[in-house]
Amino acid sequence: MDSPALSLTEWVVLALLAEGPAHGFALARLTTASGPIGTIWQVPRPLVYRALDRLTDLGLAEPVGTEPGHAGPQRRVLSVTAAGRSAAADWLVRPVDHIRDVRTEFLLKLALIDRTGGDPQPLVDAQADRIRPIVAALRQRCDTAHGLEQAVASWRYETAVAALRLMESVSR
């Protein structure tokens, strides 16, 4: 099965839901500034609910019941489907394509893997393999570029090297 085209918010909500049935309010708490996911990347509550609706529409999540809300309406509890669980598991070990995504998507994946007690090494190894040729290409570009192009190439090179050092540090 091809991986569904989901936004980063939808992937995060799907991975959180794969941990066990939950309602939107509980998931939104995890993505607040003080939540374990929100310390990396915050998702406003309305976007969590929108993501749950889309995941349900795509057949990746389904309602499994309700529970009373605290001074509010009943809360709809959802669970991932088999397709949702498989998609989340595949996404969690897939390296990010761009160095700029290491700061958000990669770190989110590490946090989500950690939450379940999973092994981050397959993701870390795949990510390092993805970054090494980028570092080599950027090194060559630094050696041949001039002026502003050299400054930009140097910035990109140093950022890629830092990302690779992160992979090595996480591996230890």
C-alpha positions as CSV (number, residue, x, y, z in Angstrom):
1,M,0.0,0.0,0.0
2,D,1.3,3.5,-0.9
3,S,1.8,5.8,2.0
4,P,-1.1,8.3,2.3
5,A,-0.5,12.0,1.6
6,L,-0.8,13.4,5.0
7,S,0.3,16.7,6.6
8,L,2.9,16.6,9.4
9,T,0.0,17.3,11.8
10,E,-2.0,14.4,10.5
11,W,1.1,12.1,10.8
12,V,1.7,13.1,14.4
13,V,-1.9,12.7,15.3
14,L,-2.0,9.3,13.6
15,A,1.2,8.1,15.4
16,L,-0.2,9.3,18.8
17,L,-3.5,7.6,18.1
18,A,-1.6,4.4,17.3
19,E,-0.4,4.4,20.9
20,G,-4.0,3.6,22.0
21,P,-7.6,4.8,21.7
22,A,-8.0,8.5,22.6
23,H,-10.2,11.5,22.1
24,G,-9.1,14.8,20.5
25,F,-8.8,16.8,23.7
26,A,-6.3,14.2,25.2
27,L,-4.3,14.3,22.0
28,A,-4.3,18.1,21.8
29,R,-2.9,18.2,25.4
30,L,0.1,16.3,24.2
31,T,0.8,19.0,21.5
32,T,0.5,22.1,23.7
33,A,3.7,24.1,24.5
34,S,4.1,22.1,27.7
35,G,3.2,18.7,26.3
36,P,5.8,16.1,25.4
37,I,5.2,16.6,21.6
38,G,4.5,20.4,21.9
39,T,8.0,21.0,23.3
40,I,9.2,20.0,19.8
41,W,6.3,21.2,17.7
42,Q,3.0,22.6,18.8
43,V,-0.4,21.8,17.2
44,P,-3.4,23.9,18.1
45,R,-6.5,21.9,19.3
46,P,-8.6,22.8,16.2
47,L,-5.9,21.3,13.9
48,V,-5.9,18.1,16.0
49,Y,-9.6,17.7,15.5
50,R,-9.4,18.5,11.8
51,A,-6.6,15.8,11.5
52,L,-8.8,13.3,13.3
53,D,-11.7,14.0,10.9
54,R,-9.4,13.5,7.9
55,L,-7.8,10.3,9.3
56,T,-11.3,9.0,9.8
57,D,-12.4,10.0,6.3
58,L,-9.3,8.2,4.9
59,G,-10.1,5.0,6.9
60,L,-6.9,5.3,9.0
61,A,-8.9,5.9,12.2
62,E,-12.4,5.0,13.4
63,P,-14.7,5.9,16.3
64,V,-14.8,3.3,19.0
65,G,-17.0,5.0,21.6
66,T,-17.5,8.0,23.7
67,E,-16.6,9.2,27.2
68,P,-18.1,12.0,29.3
69,G,-16.4,15.3,28.9
70,H,-15.5,17.4,31.9
71,A,-18.1,20.1,32.1
72,G,-18.7,19.7,28.3
73,P,-20.1,17.4,25.7
74,Q,-19.3,13.7,25.2
75,R,-15.9,13.1,23.8
76,R,-15.6,10.8,20.8
77,V,-12.9,8.2,21.3
78,L,-11.1,7.0,18.2
79,S,-8.7,4.2,17.4
80,V,-6.4,3.5,14.5
81,T,-7.4,1.0,11.9
82,A,-5.0,-1.7,10.7
83,A,-4.2,0.5,7.7
84,G,-3.6,3.4,10.1
85,R,-1.3,1.4,12.3
86,S,0.7,0.2,9.3
87,A,1.0,3.7,7.8
88,A,2.1,5.2,11.2
89,A,4.7,2.5,11.7
90,D,6.1,3.0,8.1
91,W,6.2,6.8,8.6
92,L,8.1,6.5,11.9
93,V,11.1,4.7,10.3
94,R,11.2,6.7,7.1
95,P,14.0,9.4,7.1
96,V,13.2,13.0,6.2
97,D,14.1,14.2,2.8
98,H,15.5,17.6,3.6
99,I,18.0,18.8,6.3
100,R,15.5,21.5,7.3
101,D,13.0,18.8,8.3
102,V,15.5,17.3,10.9
103,R,14.5,20.0,13.3
104,T,10.8,19.1,13.3
105,E,9.8,15.9,11.6
106,F,12.8,13.8,12.6
107,L,12.8,15.0,16.2
108,L,9.0,14.3,16.3
109,K,9.6,10.8,15.1
110,L,12.3,10.3,17.8
111,A,9.9,11.5,20.4
112,L,7.0,9.4,19.2
113,I,9.2,6.3,19.0
114,D,10.5,7.0,22.5
115,R,6.9,7.3,23.8
116,T,6.2,3.7,22.8
117,G,9.6,2.3,24.0
118,G,10.5,1.5,20.4
119,D,14.0,1.3,19.0
120,P,15.0,4.5,17.2
121,Q,18.1,3.0,15.6
122,P,16.5,2.0,12.2
123,L,15.3,5.6,11.8
124,V,18.6,7.1,12.9
125,D,20.6,4.8,10.6
126,A,18.4,5.5,7.6
127,Q,18.6,9.3,8.3
128,A,22.4,9.2,8.6
129,D,22.5,7.3,5.2
130,R,20.3,10.0,3.7
131,I,22.4,12.8,5.0
132,R,25.9,11.6,4.2
133,P,25.7,12.2,0.4
134,I,24.2,15.6,1.0
135,V,27.2,16.5,3.2
136,A,29.6,15.3,0.6
137,A,27.8,17.3,-2.2
138,L,27.7,20.4,-0.1
139,R,31.4,20.1,0.8
140,Q,32.2,20.1,-2.9
141,R,30.0,23.1,-3.5
142,C,31.7,25.0,-0.7
143,D,35.0,24.4,-2.4
144,T,34.0,25.8,-5.7
145,A,31.5,28.5,-4.8
146,H,32.3,32.2,-4.5
147,G,30.7,35.3,-2.8
148,L,27.1,34.9,-1.6
149,E,26.8,31.4,-3.1
150,Q,29.8,30.3,-1.0
151,A,28.1,31.7,2.2
152,V,24.9,29.9,1.4
153,A,26.7,26.7,0.6
154,S,28.7,27.0,3.8
155,W,25.5,27.5,5.9
156,R,23.9,24.5,4.3
157,Y,27.1,22.4,4.7
158,E,27.4,23.3,8.4
159,T,23.7,22.6,9.0
160,A,24.0,19.2,7.3
161,V,27.2,18.3,9.3
162,A,25.3,19.2,12.5
163,A,22.4,17.0,11.5
164,L,24.9,14.1,10.9
165,R,26.5,14.7,14.3
166,L,23.0,14.5,15.8
167,M,22.5,11.1,14.2
168,E,25.9,9.9,15.7
169,S,25.0,11.3,19.1
170,V,21.6,9.6,19.2
171,S,23.3,6.4,18.2
172,R,25.5,6.4,21.2
